[in-house]
Amino acid sequence: MNKANGQTVLVTGASGGIGAKCAVELAQRGYAVALGARNEDQINELAAQIQADGGNATAVQLDVTDLEGARHCYAKVESELGTIDVLVNNAGVIGPISELADAKFNEWEHCIRTNLIGAANMVATVLPGMLAAGTGTIVNLSTSAVDRPITGLSAYCASKIGLAMLTRSINHEYGDQGIMAFGFRPGVVATPMQETIHSSEINPLAHISISDMLAAEKPAEAIAWLIENRPAQWCGAIEPDIRDAEFKKQVWQDVADTLS
């Protein structure tokens, strides 16, 4: 059932991978979709593709680490598509891929700024409009790295732990005002980020064959389901994981066993 109801979604990091597939999936479900990313050519091309397929989309160049840029993005989206009802915080980086003593600190800092501060910038930007409307949905892309350290990914793990607490804080502070935030764990997905890890050979993730990873369409479908259904059981501290049997059953019902 289409539950878009004229809602507008901003997807960050929409130039490829999960972000791009998520934008396409949501547009197909009737949402107006704003594509935010640094690579303007790629998001312009994707927005044109969505429009050619009958969807409603606009592209906005966006660096999530720039708060003023985030505000400019919001204003542009609002003028073209209306107030942002849903934020998908997908923009992120994986590097530096090295043990801590060997890491380049500027890259380590950039990871934190993108994955955590960038996500917080976007939340701070969209929250006033959501609070004024009395409703809003935020999906932060999380990871199982929240639960354990992974060799060579100290910055990434640290940033995602911070993001998990940001998700919980949103619900703690604004849950009674109609705002729902989800930290979604997409599993190991065949994206350029995973290809970078794969080539490093630094940890067990690097030895997972690309052919054994999930296609990006699957987490995109799960994110769309979260947005449409806003399930309270998966809100805040309990992060839905695409590999969890109960979550799969709810999202895909009788075809849940197609995901391993």
N, C-alpha and C positions, 0 to 999 in steps of 0.2 A: 504494500500500500504506500502511495506517495504521501509523505508527511512533510514535504518541504514548506508548504504554506507561505510561499513568498519570502522565505528567509534568505539572508545573504551570509555566505561563508567566506572568510579569509583564510587561505592556505599559505603558510610561509614555506620557503624552500620548495616551491612548486615547479622548479625548472626540470626536475627529473626524479627518478626513483619513486618512493612512496608518495611524496607530495604531488607529483604530476598525476599519478594514477588515482589518488584521492580526489583531485580536482575534477578529473573526467567522470569518476563514479558519482560524485555529488551532483554534477551538472546533469547527468543522465537521470538522476532522481528528482530533478526539478528545482534544485537550489541555484540561485545566482551565485557565481563563484568568482572571487577575486584571487588572482594568482600573484603572489609576492615572491621575488627572488632578486638576487644581484644580476643574474644574466638576463638582460632585457630581451635579447633576441629570442632566447628559448621560450620565455613565457609569452611573448607576443605570438610566436608560432603556435603554441599550445592553445592560447585563447582563440586564435583564428580557427583552429581545428574544432574546438568545442562549439563555436558559433556556427561553423559550417554543418555540424551535426545537429543543429537545432537548439543548442544550449545557450545560456546567458553567462558570459564571462568577460572579465576585463583583466588586463595585465598592469601591474604597478611595480616599477623597480624598487627594491627594498633591501636594505642592509639592516638586519634586526639589531645590530649592536649600536645603531645610531637612533637615539630616542626621538630626535627631531625628525629624522627620516620616517620613523614609524608614524609619527603624528601626521606628516604630510601624506603618507600612504592612506591613513584612515580617512582624511579629508577627501582625497581623490575617490576612494571607494564609495564613501557616503554620497558624494555628488553624482556618481554614475550608477550605483546599484542600490543605495539606501543604507540605513544603519546596519552595522555588522552585528548579526545575531549569534554567529558561531566563529570561534577562532580555532584553527588547527595549527598548533605550534610544532611544526615539523622541521624547520630549518636547523641544521646542525652540522658539526664537523667531527671527525674521528681522531685527527692527529693532535700531538705528535705520537707516532707509534714507536716507542722506545722505552726502555726502563728509565726510571725517574732520574738517575744520576747522569744519564746520557741525553736527556731531553733538552731541546732548545726552549728556554723559558718563554720567549716571545710567542712560540707556537702553543705552549702549555696555557699561557694566559689567554691567547686568542680562542682556544677551545672553551674555556670557562666563560669568556665574554659572549661567545656565540650561543652556546648551548644553555647557559643559565641566565646571564644578564640579558641576552637578546630575547629570551622567552619572557622574562619579567618585563622588559620594555613593551613587548606586545600586549601582555596582560594589562599593564597599567594604561595602555593606550585605549583598549577596547572596553575596559570596565565601566567608565562613566556612562557610556551609551547603554550598556547592558543594564546597569543599575537603574537608569532612568526608565527603561522599558519594563523593568521588573522581572526580566528573564535573560538568560544567556548560557551558552554552552562553550566550554573550553576543553580541548583535547591536547594534552602534552605528550609527545612521543617519548616514552620511557624505554626501559631495557632491563633484562635480568641482571645486568651489571650493577644495579642498585643493591643487589643482595650479596655480591662478592666481588673482590678485586680481580682484575684480569691483567696478566702480565703484559706490559707495554702500553696499557691504556689508562694510566693513572688519571690524566686530565679528564678523559671521557667519563670514567667511572665517578670521579668527584663531581663533575658537572651534572650528571644524571641523578646522583643522590640529592644534590641541591634542588634540582627540578622536581623531584618527588616531594620534597618538603614544601616547595612552592605550591604544588597541586593541593596538598593537604591544607595549606594556609588559606588558599582561595576558598575552599569549602568551609573552613572554620570561621572565616571572617564574613563571608557573603552567602553561605548556603541558605540562610533563612531569608534571603532577599531575592531568591529565584535563580541564583547562579550555581551551576553545576560544573565541576572540573573533574576530568578523568585523566589518569596517567596510563596510557595504553602501551603494552609491550608487544611489539609486532613479530618477535621471533627473529630468526636468521633469514634475511631476505636478500635476494639477488639484486643488489643495487651497486652503484659505483663505490659506495663506502665499504661494502663488504669485499669488493674486488681489491680495494686498497689493503684491507686486512689480510686477505688471502695471499697477496704477493709478499707480505712481510715475513711470513713463516715464524712469527715470534711467539705465538700461543696456539692453543688447540683450535680456536676459531679459524685460524689461518689454514687449517688442514681439512676444513669442510669443503667438499666439492661444490662449485657454483651450481652444478646441476641438481644437487641435493637441497638447495635453498628454496624457500618459498618464492613464488612470483609476487611482485609488488601489488598485483591486483587483489590478492587475498587480504592483506592488512587494510587496504583501501576499503574493501567491502565491510570489514569489521568496524572501522572508524565511522563509516556512514551509518552503520547499525547503532552505534553508541549515540551518534548525533540525533537520529530519528527517535530512539526509544528512551534515552536519558535514564538508564536503569540505576536506581538508588543503591543497589547492592554493590555496584562497581564504582561508586563515587568516592573520591577522597583517598583514604589510606589503603583501600583494597584495589590494587591495580589489575585490571583484566589482562590476561596473557593469552595470546592467540593459540597457544599450545594446551591451554587448560580445557579439559573435557567438558565441564559445565558451561564454560563460556562458548565453546564451539557449538554445543548443542543449542544454545539460545540463538546464536547468530545464524547458523546454517541449518538448524533443525535436523531433518532426516538425512542430510548429506554431511553431517559433522565428521564422519569417519574418513572423509577425503583429505583431511589435514593430519599430518603425522607430527 
